Amino acid sequence: MAFSPDGRILAISTGSSVELWNVDLPDPARAIGTIGEAIDAALTPQEQSRYLHDHSARTGCPSAGR
């Protein structure tokens, strides 16, 4: 396993082949909002602060059970 010099591609050797993964991620607030929408659940303020320590706790995640 190795990252490209710019950190945007991850190469993984799986026996006789190599897989390339794009790991160029969006900003954390947008990523957490997208995850919240995908699972239809909101992160708790503690979870949000864990992943967004220098951002507002407001990410746009939907309310759980919506």
mmCIF file as Biopython writes it, N, C-alpha, C and O atoms, coordinates in Angstrom:
data_model
#
loop_
_atom_site.group_PDB
_atom_site.id
_atom_site.type_symbol
_atom_site.label_atom_id
_atom_site.label_alt_id
_atom_site.label_comp_id
_atom_site.label_asym_id
_atom_site.label_entity_id
_atom_site.label_seq_id
_atom_site.pdbx_PDB_ins_code
_atom_site.Cartn_x
_atom_site.Cartn_y
_atom_site.Cartn_z
_atom_site.occupancy
_atom_site.B_iso_or_equiv
_atom_site.auth_seq_id
_atom_site.auth_asym_id
_atom_site.pdbx_PDB_model_num
ATOM 1   N N  . MET A ? 1  ? 0.851   -1.150  0.000   1.0 0.0 1  A 1 
ATOM 2   C CA . MET A ? 1  ? 0.000   0.000   0.000   1.0 0.0 1  A 1 
ATOM 3   C C  . MET A ? 1  ? 0.903   1.220   0.000   1.0 0.0 1  A 1 
ATOM 4   O O  . MET A ? 1  ? 1.890   1.273   0.733   1.0 0.0 1  A 1 
ATOM 5   N N  . ALA A ? 2  ? 0.552   2.227   -0.847  1.0 0.0 2  A 1 
ATOM 6   C CA . ALA A ? 2  ? 1.332   3.458   -0.914  1.0 0.0 2  A 1 
ATOM 7   C C  . ALA A ? 2  ? 0.471   4.583   -1.469  1.0 0.0 2  A 1 
ATOM 8   O O  . ALA A ? 2  ? -0.388  4.370   -2.325  1.0 0.0 2  A 1 
ATOM 9   N N  . PHE A ? 3  ? 0.719   5.781   -0.964  1.0 0.0 3  A 1 
ATOM 10  C CA . PHE A ? 3  ? 0.046   6.970   -1.466  1.0 0.0 3  A 1 
ATOM 11  C C  . PHE A ? 3  ? 0.898   7.636   -2.536  1.0 0.0 3  A 1 
ATOM 12  O O  . PHE A ? 3  ? 2.126   7.556   -2.507  1.0 0.0 3  A 1 
ATOM 13  N N  . SER A ? 4  ? 0.238   8.291   -3.476  1.0 0.0 4  A 1 
ATOM 14  C CA . SER A ? 4  ? 0.959   9.102   -4.455  1.0 0.0 4  A 1 
ATOM 15  C C  . SER A ? 4  ? 1.579   10.289  -3.717  1.0 0.0 4  A 1 
ATOM 16  O O  . SER A ? 4  ? 1.153   10.611  -2.608  1.0 0.0 4  A 1 
ATOM 17  N N  . PRO A ? 5  ? 2.571   10.940  -4.309  1.0 0.0 5  A 1 
ATOM 18  C CA . PRO A ? 5  ? 3.212   12.072  -3.627  1.0 0.0 5  A 1 
ATOM 19  C C  . PRO A ? 5  ? 2.245   13.183  -3.207  1.0 0.0 5  A 1 
ATOM 20  O O  . PRO A ? 5  ? 2.460   13.834  -2.184  1.0 0.0 5  A 1 
ATOM 21  N N  . ASP A ? 6  ? 1.185   13.402  -3.985  1.0 0.0 6  A 1 
ATOM 22  C CA . ASP A ? 6  ? 0.234   14.449  -3.615  1.0 0.0 6  A 1 
ATOM 23  C C  . ASP A ? 6  ? -0.853  13.955  -2.659  1.0 0.0 6  A 1 
ATOM 24  O O  . ASP A ? 6  ? -1.695  14.746  -2.234  1.0 0.0 6  A 1 
ATOM 25  N N  . GLY A ? 7  ? -0.853  12.655  -2.309  1.0 0.0 7  A 1 
ATOM 26  C CA . GLY A ? 7  ? -1.807  12.097  -1.354  1.0 0.0 7  A 1 
ATOM 27  C C  . GLY A ? 7  ? -3.199  11.871  -1.891  1.0 0.0 7  A 1 
ATOM 28  O O  . GLY A ? 7  ? -4.113  11.586  -1.117  1.0 0.0 7  A 1 
ATOM 29  N N  . ARG A ? 8  ? -3.394  11.990  -3.209  1.0 0.0 8  A 1 
ATOM 30  C CA . ARG A ? 8  ? -4.740  11.856  -3.775  1.0 0.0 8  A 1 
ATOM 31  C C  . ARG A ? 8  ? -5.055  10.465  -4.312  1.0 0.0 8  A 1 
ATOM 32  O O  . ARG A ? 8  ? -6.221  10.149  -4.548  1.0 0.0 8  A 1 
ATOM 33  N N  . ILE A ? 9  ? -4.044  9.635   -4.509  1.0 0.0 9  A 1 
ATOM 34  C CA . ILE A ? 9  ? -4.228  8.277   -5.037  1.0 0.0 9  A 1 
ATOM 35  C C  . ILE A ? 9  ? -3.579  7.286   -4.075  1.0 0.0 9  A 1 
ATOM 36  O O  . ILE A ? 9  ? -2.461  7.499   -3.606  1.0 0.0 9  A 1 
ATOM 37  N N  . LEU A ? 10 ? -4.291  6.209   -3.790  1.0 0.0 10 A 1 
ATOM 38  C CA . LEU A ? 10 ? -3.766  5.130   -2.959  1.0 0.0 10 A 1 
ATOM 39  C C  . LEU A ? 10 ? -3.619  3.902   -3.842  1.0 0.0 10 A 1 
ATOM 40  O O  . LEU A ? 10 ? -4.581  3.480   -4.483  1.0 0.0 10 A 1 
ATOM 41  N N  . ALA A ? 11 ? -2.426  3.326   -3.883  1.0 0.0 11 A 1 
ATOM 42  C CA . ALA A ? 11 ? -2.169  2.095   -4.633  1.0 0.0 11 A 1 
ATOM 43  C C  . ALA A ? 11 ? -2.135  0.941   -3.643  1.0 0.0 11 A 1 
ATOM 44  O O  . ALA A ? 11 ? -1.442  0.996   -2.627  1.0 0.0 11 A 1 
ATOM 45  N N  . ILE A ? 12 ? -2.895  -0.108  -3.954  1.0 0.0 12 A 1 
ATOM 46  C CA . ILE A ? 12 ? -2.974  -1.279  -3.086  1.0 0.0 12 A 1 
ATOM 47  C C  . ILE A ? 12 ? -2.648  -2.518  -3.910  1.0 0.0 12 A 1 
ATOM 48  O O  . ILE A ? 12 ? -3.276  -2.776  -4.937  1.0 0.0 12 A 1 
ATOM 49  N N  . SER A ? 13 ? -1.668  -3.274  -3.454  1.0 0.0 13 A 1 
ATOM 50  C CA . SER A ? 13 ? -1.315  -4.521  -4.113  1.0 0.0 13 A 1 
ATOM 51  C C  . SER A ? 13 ? -2.169  -5.634  -3.528  1.0 0.0 13 A 1 
ATOM 52  O O  . SER A ? 13 ? -2.223  -5.827  -2.314  1.0 0.0 13 A 1 
ATOM 53  N N  . THR A ? 14 ? -2.841  -6.368  -4.424  1.0 0.0 14 A 1 
ATOM 54  C CA . THR A ? 14 ? -3.680  -7.491  -3.996  1.0 0.0 14 A 1 
ATOM 55  C C  . THR A ? 14 ? -3.180  -8.756  -4.673  1.0 0.0 14 A 1 
ATOM 56  O O  . THR A ? 14 ? -3.821  -9.276  -5.586  1.0 0.0 14 A 1 
ATOM 57  N N  . GLY A ? 15 ? -2.045  -9.242  -4.227  1.0 0.0 15 A 1 
ATOM 58  C CA . GLY A ? 15 ? -1.464  -10.428 -4.851  1.0 0.0 15 A 1 
ATOM 59  C C  . GLY A ? 15 ? -0.776  -10.073 -6.150  1.0 0.0 15 A 1 
ATOM 60  O O  . GLY A ? 15 ? 0.283   -9.446  -6.140  1.0 0.0 15 A 1 
ATOM 61  N N  . SER A ? 16 ? -1.371  -10.469 -7.281  1.0 0.0 16 A 1 
ATOM 62  C CA . SER A ? 16 ? -0.732  -10.235 -8.578  1.0 0.0 16 A 1 
ATOM 63  C C  . SER A ? 16 ? -1.247  -8.972  -9.282  1.0 0.0 16 A 1 
ATOM 64  O O  . SER A ? 16 ? -0.859  -8.707  -10.420 1.0 0.0 16 A 1 
ATOM 65  N N  . SER A ? 17 ? -2.104  -8.199  -8.633  1.0 0.0 17 A 1 
ATOM 66  C CA . SER A ? 17 ? -2.618  -6.986  -9.270  1.0 0.0 17 A 1 
ATOM 67  C C  . SER A ? 17 ? -2.457  -5.784  -8.343  1.0 0.0 17 A 1 
ATOM 68  O O  . SER A ? 17 ? -2.200  -5.922  -7.147  1.0 0.0 17 A 1 
ATOM 69  N N  . VAL A ? 18 ? -2.614  -4.619  -8.928  1.0 0.0 18 A 1 
ATOM 70  C CA . VAL A ? 18 ? -2.549  -3.377  -8.167  1.0 0.0 18 A 1 
ATOM 71  C C  . VAL A ? 18 ? -3.830  -2.603  -8.427  1.0 0.0 18 A 1 
ATOM 72  O O  . VAL A ? 18 ? -4.240  -2.434  -9.575  1.0 0.0 18 A 1 
ATOM 73  N N  . GLU A ? 19 ? -4.458  -2.136  -7.363  1.0 0.0 19 A 1 
ATOM 74  C CA . GLU A ? 19 ? -5.668  -1.318  -7.483  1.0 0.0 19 A 1 
ATOM 75  C C  . GLU A ? 19 ? -5.314  0.111   -7.116  1.0 0.0 19 A 1 
ATOM 76  O O  . GLU A ? 19 ? -4.553  0.354   -6.179  1.0 0.0 19 A 1 
ATOM 77  N N  . LEU A ? 20 ? -5.877  1.062   -7.867  1.0 0.0 20 A 1 
ATOM 78  C CA . LEU A ? 20 ? -5.679  2.472   -7.580  1.0 0.0 20 A 1 
ATOM 79  C C  . LEU A ? 20 ? -6.994  3.060   -7.083  1.0 0.0 20 A 1 
ATOM 80  O O  . LEU A ? 20 ? -8.039  2.877   -7.708  1.0 0.0 20 A 1 
ATOM 81  N N  . TRP A ? 21 ? -6.938  3.757   -5.970  1.0 0.0 21 A 1 
ATOM 82  C CA . TRP A ? 21 ? -8.122  4.352   -5.356  1.0 0.0 21 A 1 
ATOM 83  C C  . TRP A ? 21 ? -7.946  5.857   -5.288  1.0 0.0 21 A 1 
ATOM 84  O O  . TRP A ? 21 ? -6.911  6.351   -4.842  1.0 0.0 21 A 1 
ATOM 85  N N  . ASN A ? 22 ? -8.967  6.588   -5.735  1.0 0.0 22 A 1 
ATOM 86  C CA . ASN A ? 22 ? -8.963  8.038   -5.616  1.0 0.0 22 A 1 
ATOM 87  C C  . ASN A ? 22 ? -9.378  8.376   -4.187  1.0 0.0 22 A 1 
ATOM 88  O O  . ASN A ? 22 ? -10.490 8.061   -3.763  1.0 0.0 22 A 1 
ATOM 89  N N  . VAL A ? 23 ? -8.489  9.009   -3.463  1.0 0.0 23 A 1 
ATOM 90  C CA . VAL A ? 23 ? -8.794  9.362   -2.068  1.0 0.0 23 A 1 
ATOM 91  C C  . VAL A ? 23 ? -8.773  10.874  -1.869  1.0 0.0 23 A 1 
ATOM 92  O O  . VAL A ? 23 ? -8.570  11.362  -0.757  1.0 0.0 23 A 1 
ATOM 93  N N  . ASP A ? 24 ? -8.985  11.604  -2.952  1.0 0.0 24 A 1 
ATOM 94  C CA . ASP A ? 24 ? -9.072  13.059  -2.883  1.0 0.0 24 A 1 
ATOM 95  C C  . ASP A ? 24 ? -10.435 13.398  -2.280  1.0 0.0 24 A 1 
ATOM 96  O O  . ASP A ? 24 ? -11.439 13.444  -2.992  1.0 0.0 24 A 1 
ATOM 97  N N  . LEU A ? 25 ? -10.466 13.629  -0.999  1.0 0.0 25 A 1 
ATOM 98  C CA . LEU A ? 25 ? -11.712 13.792  -0.261  1.0 0.0 25 A 1 
ATOM 99  C C  . LEU A ? 25 ? -12.167 15.242  -0.216  1.0 0.0 25 A 1 
ATOM 100 O O  . LEU A ? 25 ? -11.344 16.156  -0.260  1.0 0.0 25 A 1 
ATOM 101 N N  . PRO A ? 26 ? -13.480 15.455  -0.128  1.0 0.0 26 A 1 
ATOM 102 C CA . PRO A ? 26 ? -13.992 16.815  0.029   1.0 0.0 26 A 1 
ATOM 103 C C  . PRO A ? 26 ? -13.667 17.340  1.423   1.0 0.0 26 A 1 
ATOM 104 O O  . PRO A ? 26 ? -13.153 16.612  2.273   1.0 0.0 26 A 1 
ATOM 105 N N  . ASP A ? 27 ? -13.974 18.604  1.639   1.0 0.0 27 A 1 
ATOM 106 C CA . ASP A ? 27 ? -13.720 19.145  2.969   1.0 0.0 27 A 1 
ATOM 107 C C  . ASP A ? 27 ? -14.528 18.352  3.999   1.0 0.0 27 A 1 
ATOM 108 O O  . ASP A ? 27 ? -15.584 17.817  3.658   1.0 0.0 27 A 1 
ATOM 109 N N  . PRO A ? 28 ? -14.063 18.262  5.243   1.0 0.0 28 A 1 
ATOM 110 C CA . PRO A ? 28 ? -14.708 17.413  6.249   1.0 0.0 28 A 1 
ATOM 111 C C  . PRO A ? 28 ? -16.181 17.725  6.481   1.0 0.0 28 A 1 
ATOM 112 O O  . PRO A ? 28 ? -16.980 16.798  6.615   1.0 0.0 28 A 1 
ATOM 113 N N  . ALA A ? 29 ? -16.568 18.993  6.535   1.0 0.0 29 A 1 
ATOM 114 C CA . ALA A ? 29 ? -17.975 19.332  6.789   1.0 0.0 29 A 1 
ATOM 115 C C  . ALA A ? 29 ? -18.866 18.795  5.679   1.0 0.0 29 A 1 
ATOM 116 O O  . ALA A ? 29 ? -19.932 18.246  5.954   1.0 0.0 29 A 1 
ATOM 117 N N  . ARG A ? 30 ? -18.444 18.947  4.426   1.0 0.0 30 A 1 
ATOM 118 C CA . ARG A ? 30 ? -19.241 18.445  3.308   1.0 0.0 30 A 1 
ATOM 119 C C  . ARG A ? 30 ? -19.291 16.928  3.317   1.0 0.0 30 A 1 
ATOM 120 O O  . ARG A ? 30 ? -20.340 16.340  3.052   1.0 0.0 30 A 1 
ATOM 121 N N  . ALA A ? 31 ? -18.163 16.286  3.620   1.0 0.0 31 A 1 
ATOM 122 C CA . ALA A ? 31 ? -18.129 14.820  3.657   1.0 0.0 31 A 1 
ATOM 123 C C  . ALA A ? 31 ? -19.061 14.283  4.737   1.0 0.0 31 A 1 
ATOM 124 O O  . ALA A ? 31 ? -19.798 13.327  4.497   1.0 0.0 31 A 1 
ATOM 125 N N  . ILE A ? 32 ? -19.035 14.879  5.910   1.0 0.0 32 A 1 
ATOM 126 C CA . ILE A ? 32 ? -19.897 14.412  7.000   1.0 0.0 32 A 1 
ATOM 127 C C  . ILE A ? 32 ? -21.361 14.666  6.663   1.0 0.0 32 A 1 
ATOM 128 O O  . ILE A ? 32 ? -22.218 13.845  6.992   1.0 0.0 32 A 1 
ATOM 129 N N  . GLY A ? 33 ? -21.662 15.785  6.013   1.0 0.0 33 A 1 
ATOM 130 C CA . GLY A ? 33 ? -23.033 16.044  5.576   1.0 0.0 33 A 1 
ATOM 131 C C  . GLY A ? 33 ? -23.506 14.998  4.589   1.0 0.0 33 A 1 
ATOM 132 O O  . GLY A ? 33 ? -24.644 14.535  4.671   1.0 0.0 33 A 1 
ATOM 133 N N  . THR A ? 34 ? -22.639 14.617  3.652   1.0 0.0 34 A 1 
ATOM 134 C CA . THR A ? 34 ? -22.981 13.602  2.665   1.0 0.0 34 A 1 
ATOM 135 C C  . THR A ? 34 ? -23.206 12.248  3.333   1.0 0.0 34 A 1 
ATOM 136 O O  . THR A ? 34 ? -24.139 11.527  2.979   1.0 0.0 34 A 1 
ATOM 137 N N  . ILE A ? 35 ? -22.363 11.907  4.285   1.0 0.0 35 A 1 
ATOM 138 C CA . ILE A ? 35 ? -22.524 10.650  5.021   1.0 0.0 35 A 1 
ATOM 139 C C  . ILE A ? 35 ? -23.829 10.665  5.804   1.0 0.0 35 A 1 
ATOM 140 O O  . ILE A ? 35 ? -24.572 9.683   5.794   1.0 0.0 35 A 1 
ATOM 141 N N  . GLY A ? 36 ? -24.110 11.763  6.474   1.0 0.0 36 A 1 
ATOM 142 C CA . GLY A ? 36 ? -25.362 11.871  7.231   1.0 0.0 36 A 1 
ATOM 143 C C  . GLY A ? 36 ? -26.577 11.679  6.345   1.0 0.0 36 A 1 
ATOM 144 O O  . GLY A ? 36 ? -27.533 11.007  6.733   1.0 0.0 36 A 1 
ATOM 145 N N  . GLU A ? 37 ? -26.545 12.271  5.146   1.0 0.0 37 A 1 
ATOM 146 C CA . GLU A ? 37 ? -27.655 12.093  4.205   1.0 0.0 37 A 1 
ATOM 147 C C  . GLU A ? 37 ? -27.755 10.646  3.734   1.0 0.0 37 A 1 
ATOM 148 O O  . GLU A ? 37 ? -28.856 10.113  3.595   1.0 0.0 37 A 1 
ATOM 149 N N  . ALA A ? 38 ? -26.621 10.016  3.491   1.0 0.0 38 A 1 
ATOM 150 C CA . ALA A ? 38 ? -26.622 8.640   2.984   1.0 0.0 38 A 1 
ATOM 151 C C  . ALA A ? 38 ? -27.198 7.655   3.991   1.0 0.0 38 A 1 
ATOM 152 O O  . ALA A ? 38 ? -27.889 6.711   3.610   1.0 0.0 38 A 1 
ATOM 153 N N  . ILE A ? 39 ? -26.921 7.866   5.267   1.0 0.0 39 A 1 
ATOM 154 C CA . ILE A ? 39 ? -27.412 6.936   6.286   1.0 0.0 39 A 1 
ATOM 155 C C  . ILE A ? 39 ? -28.691 7.420   6.943   1.0 0.0 39 A 1 
ATOM 156 O O  . ILE A ? 39 ? -29.236 6.753   7.822   1.0 0.0 39 A 1 
ATOM 157 N N  . ASP A ? 40 ? -29.176 8.594   6.513   1.0 0.0 40 A 1 
ATOM 158 C CA . ASP A ? 40 ? -30.397 9.193   7.056   1.0 0.0 40 A 1 
ATOM 159 C C  . ASP A ? 40 ? -30.352 9.282   8.577   1.0 0.0 40 A 1 
ATOM 160 O O  . ASP A ? 40 ? -31.293 8.896   9.270   1.0 0.0 40 A 1 
ATOM 161 N N  . ALA A ? 41 ? -29.245 9.794   9.071   1.0 0.0 41 A 1 
ATOM 162 C CA . ALA A ? 41 ? -29.077 9.954   10.516  1.0 0.0 41 A 1 
ATOM 163 C C  . ALA A ? 41 ? -28.168 11.151  10.770  1.0 0.0 41 A 1 
ATOM 164 O O  . ALA A ? 41 ? -27.272 11.448  9.980   1.0 0.0 41 A 1 
ATOM 165 N N  . ALA A ? 42 ? -28.409 11.814  11.861  1.0 0.0 42 A 1 
ATOM 166 C CA . ALA A ? 42 ? -27.576 12.951  12.234  1.0 0.0 42 A 1 
ATOM 167 C C  . ALA A ? 42 ? -26.471 12.493  13.188  1.0 0.0 42 A 1 
ATOM 168 O O  . ALA A ? 42 ? -26.673 11.608  14.020  1.0 0.0 42 A 1 
ATOM 169 N N  . LEU A ? 43 ? -25.314 13.109  13.048  1.0 0.0 43 A 1 
ATOM 170 C CA . LEU A ? 43 ? -24.239 12.849  14.006  1.0 0.0 43 A 1 
ATOM 171 C C  . LEU A ? 43 ? -24.516 13.647  15.265  1.0 0.0 43 A 1 
ATOM 172 O O  . LEU A ? 43 ? -25.091 14.734  15.204  1.0 0.0 43 A 1 
ATOM 173 N N  . THR A ? 44 ? -24.116 13.120  16.389  1.0 0.0 44 A 1 
ATOM 174 C CA . THR A ? 44 ? -24.268 13.858  17.641  1.0 0.0 44 A 1 
ATOM 175 C C  . THR A ? 44 ? -23.282 15.022  17.643  1.0 0.0 44 A 1 
ATOM 176 O O  . THR A ? 44 ? -22.308 14.997  16.890  1.0 0.0 44 A 1 
ATOM 177 N N  . PRO A ? 45 ? -23.509 16.031  18.461  1.0 0.0 45 A 1 
ATOM 178 C CA . PRO A ? 45 ? -22.531 17.126  18.560  1.0 0.0 45 A 1 
ATOM 179 C C  . PRO A ? 45 ? -21.136 16.616  18.926  1.0 0.0 45 A 1 
ATOM 180 O O  . PRO A ? 45 ? -20.142 17.163  18.447  1.0 0.0 45 A 1 
ATOM 181 N N  . GLN A ? 46 ? -21.042 15.591  19.755  1.0 0.0 46 A 1 
ATOM 182 C CA . GLN A ? 46 ? -19.744 15.030  20.120  1.0 0.0 46 A 1 
ATOM 183 C C  . GLN A ? 46 ? -19.067 14.389  18.911  1.0 0.0 46 A 1 
ATOM 184 O O  . GLN A ? 46 ? -17.866 14.564  18.708  1.0 0.0 46 A 1 
ATOM 185 N N  . GLU A ? 47 ? -19.831 13.647  18.108  1.0 0.0 47 A 1 
ATOM 186 C CA . GLU A ? 47 ? -19.269 13.024  16.908  1.0 0.0 47 A 1 
ATOM 187 C C  . GLU A ? 47 ? -18.818 14.096  15.916  1.0 0.0 47 A 1 
ATOM 188 O O  . GLU A ? 47 ? -17.747 13.987  15.320  1.0 0.0 47 A 1 
ATOM 189 N N  . GLN A ? 48 ? -19.644 15.136  15.744  1.0 0.0 48 A 1 
ATOM 190 C CA . GLN A ? 48 ? -19.280 16.202  14.820  1.0 0.0 48 A 1 
ATOM 191 C C  . GLN A ? 48 ? -18.010 16.912  15.271  1.0 0.0 48 A 1 
ATOM 192 O O  . GLN A ? 48 ? -17.142 17.199  14.447  1.0 0.0 48 A 1 
ATOM 193 N N  . SER A ? 49 ? -17.886 17.200  16.560  1.0 0.0 49 A 1 
ATOM 194 C CA . SER A ? 49 ? -16.696 17.904  17.036  1.0 0.0 49 A 1 
ATOM 195 C C  . SER A ? 49 ? -15.452 17.027  16.931  1.0 0.0 49 A 1 
ATOM 196 O O  . SER A ? 49 ? -14.339 17.536  16.798  1.0 0.0 49 A 1 
ATOM 197 N N  . ARG A ? 50 ? -15.638 15.729  16.992  1.0 0.0 50 A 1 
ATOM 198 C CA . ARG A ? 50 ? -14.495 14.817  16.855  1.0 0.0 50 A 1 
ATOM 199 C C  . ARG A ? 50 ? -13.893 14.909  15.463  1.0 0.0 50 A 1 
ATOM 200 O O  . ARG A ? 50 ? -12.672 14.891  15.306  1.0 0.0 50 A 1 
ATOM 201 N N  . TYR A ? 51 ? -14.757 15.008  14.443  1.0 0.0 51 A 1 
ATOM 202 C CA . TYR A ? 51 ? -14.287 15.022  13.060  1.0 0.0 51 A 1 
ATOM 203 C C  . TYR A ? 51 ? -14.145 16.428  12.484  1.0 0.0 51 A 1 
ATOM 204 O O  . TYR A ? 51 ? -13.479 16.615  11.467  1.0 0.0 51 A 1 
ATOM 205 N N  . LEU A ? 52 ? -14.761 17.407  13.120  1.0 0.0 52 A 1 
ATOM 206 C CA . LEU A ? 52 ? -14.720 18.788  12.631  1.0 0.0 52 A 1 
ATOM 207 C C  . LEU A ? 52 ? -14.250 19.713  13.739  1.0 0.0 52 A 1 
ATOM 208 O O  . LEU A ? 52 ? -14.928 20.694  14.046  1.0 0.0 52 A 1 
ATOM 209 N N  . HIS A ? 53 ? -13.121 19.430  14.339  1.0 0.0 53 A 1 
ATOM 210 C CA . HIS A ? 53 ? -12.686 20.162  15.523  1.0 0.0 53 A 1 
ATOM 211 C C  . HIS A ? 53 ? -12.604 21.666  15.323  1.0 0.0 53 A 1 
ATOM 212 O O  . HIS A ? 53 ? -12.858 22.408  16.272  1.0 0.0 53 A 1 
ATOM 213 N N  . ASP A ? 54 ? -12.263 22.150  14.140  1.0 0.0 54 A 1 
ATOM 214 C CA . ASP A ? 54 ? -12.144 23.587  13.954  1.0 0.0 54 A 1 
ATOM 215 C C  . ASP A ? 54 ? -13.269 24.172  13.109  1.0 0.0 54 A 1 
ATOM 216 O O  . ASP A ? 54 ? -13.127 25.270  12.572  1.0 0.0 54 A 1 
ATOM 217 N N  . HIS A ? 55 ? -14.392 23.449  12.983  1.0 0.0 55 A 1 
ATOM 218 C CA . HIS A ? 55 ? -15.547 23.925  12.217  1.0 0.0 55 A 1 
ATOM 219 C C  . HIS A ? 55 ? -16.766 23.969  13.133  1.0 0.0 55 A 1 
ATOM 220 O O  . HIS A ? 55 ? -16.754 23.437  14.243  1.0 0.0 55 A 1 
ATOM 221 N N  . SER A ? 56 ? -17.796 24.606  12.646  1.0 0.0 56 A 1 
ATOM 222 C CA . SER A ? 56 ? -19.062 24.607  13.354  1.0 0.0 56 A 1 
ATOM 223 C C  . SER A ? 56 ? -19.610 23.185  13.416  1.0 0.0 56 A 1 
ATOM 224 O O  . SER A ? 56 ? -19.335 22.371  12.534  1.0 0.0 56 A 1 
ATOM 225 N N  . ALA A ? 57 ? -20.373 22.889  14.441  1.0 0.0 57 A 1 
ATOM 226 C CA . ALA A ? 57 ? -20.971 21.554  14.577  1.0 0.0 57 A 1 
ATOM 227 C C  . ALA A ? 57 ? -22.126 21.361  13.588  1.0 0.0 57 A 1 
ATOM 228 O O  . ALA A ? 57 ? -22.651 20.254  13.475  1.0 0.0 57 A 1 
ATOM 229 N N  . ARG A ? 58 ? -22.518 22.384  12.891  1.0 0.0 58 A 1 
ATOM 230 C CA . ARG A ? 58 ? -23.628 22.280  11.949  1.0 0.0 58 A 1 
ATOM 231 C C  . ARG A ? 58 ? -23.138 21.758  10.606  1.0 0.0 58 A 1 
ATOM 232 O O  . ARG A ? 58 ? -22.381 22.447  9.922   1.0 0.0 58 A 1 
ATOM 233 N N  . THR A ? 59 ? -23.546 20.566  10.214  1.0 0.0 59 A 1 
ATOM 234 C CA . THR A ? 59 ? -23.046 19.952  8.994   1.0 0.0 59 A 1 
ATOM 235 C C  . THR A ? 59 ? -24.114 19.736  7.946   1.0 0.0 59 A 1 
ATOM 236 O O  . THR A ? 59 ? -23.787 19.414  6.804   1.0 0.0 59 A 1 
ATOM 237 N N  . GLY A ? 60 ? -25.354 19.899  8.284   1.0 0.0 60 A 1 
ATOM 238 C CA . GLY A ? 60 ? -26.396 19.631  7.318   1.0 0.0 60 A 1 
ATOM 239 C C  . GLY A ? 60 ? -26.845 18.181  7.293   1.0 0.0 60 A 1 
ATOM 240 O O  . GLY A ? 60 ? -27.561 17.786  6.373   1.0 0.0 60 A 1 
ATOM 241 N N  . CYS A ? 61 ? -26.451 17.376  8.267   1.0 0.0 61 A 1 
ATOM 242 C CA . CYS A ? 61 ? -26.931 15.998  8.346   1.0 0.0 61 A 1 
ATOM 243 C C  . CYS A ? 61 ? -28.422 16.025  8.625   1.0 0.0 61 A 1 
ATOM 244 O O  . CYS A ? 61 ? -28.895 16.870  9.385   1.0 0.0 61 A 1 
ATOM 245 N N  . PRO A ? 62 ? -29.156 15.128  8.031   1.0 0.0 62 A 1 
ATOM 246 C CA . PRO A ? 62 ? -30.599 15.089  8.305   1.0 0.0 62 A 1 
ATOM 247 C C  . PRO A ? 62 ? -30.859 14.587  9.716   1.0 0.0 62 A 1 
ATOM 248 O O  . PRO A ? 62 ? -30.006 13.956  10.340  1.0 0.0 62 A 1 
ATOM 249 N N  . SER A ? 63 ? -32.025 14.874  10.188  1.0 0.0 63 A 1 
ATOM 250 C CA . SER A ? 63 ? -32.423 14.342  11.499  1.0 0.0 63 A 1 
ATOM 251 C C  . SER A ? 63 ? -32.634 12.845  11.414  1.0 0.0 63 A 1 
ATOM 252 O O  . SER A ? 63 ? -33.125 12.343  10.403  1.0 0.0 63 A 1 
ATOM 253 N N  . ALA A ? 64 ? -32.276 12.142  12.444  1.0 0.0 64 A 1 
ATOM 254 C CA . ALA A ? 64 ? -32.479 10.692  12.464  1.0 0.0 64 A 1 
ATOM 255 C C  . ALA A ? 64 ? -33.955 10.373  12.337  1.0 0.0 64 A 1 
ATOM 256 O O  . ALA A ? 64 ? -34.799 11.040  12.937  1.0 0.0 64 A 1 
ATOM 257 N N  . GLY A ? 65 ? -34.262 9.347   11.550  1.0 0.0 65 A 1 
ATOM 258 C CA . GLY A ? 65 ? -35.628 8.891   11.408  1.0 0.0 65 A 1 
ATOM 259 C C  . GLY A ? 65 ? -36.497 9.766   10.536  1.0 0.0 65 A 1 
ATOM 260 O O  . GLY A ? 65 ? -37.721 9.642   10.566  1.0 0.0 65 A 1 
ATOM 261 N N  . ARG A ? 66 ? -35.904 10.631  9.774   1.0 0.0 66 A 1 
ATOM 262 C CA . ARG A ? 66 ? -36.658 11.542  8.922   1.0 0.0 66 A 1 
ATOM 263 C C  . ARG A ? 66 ? -37.400 10.828  7.838   1.0 0.0 66 A 1 
ATOM 264 O O  . ARG A ? 66 ? -38.083 11.463  7.036   1.0 0.0 66 A 1 
#
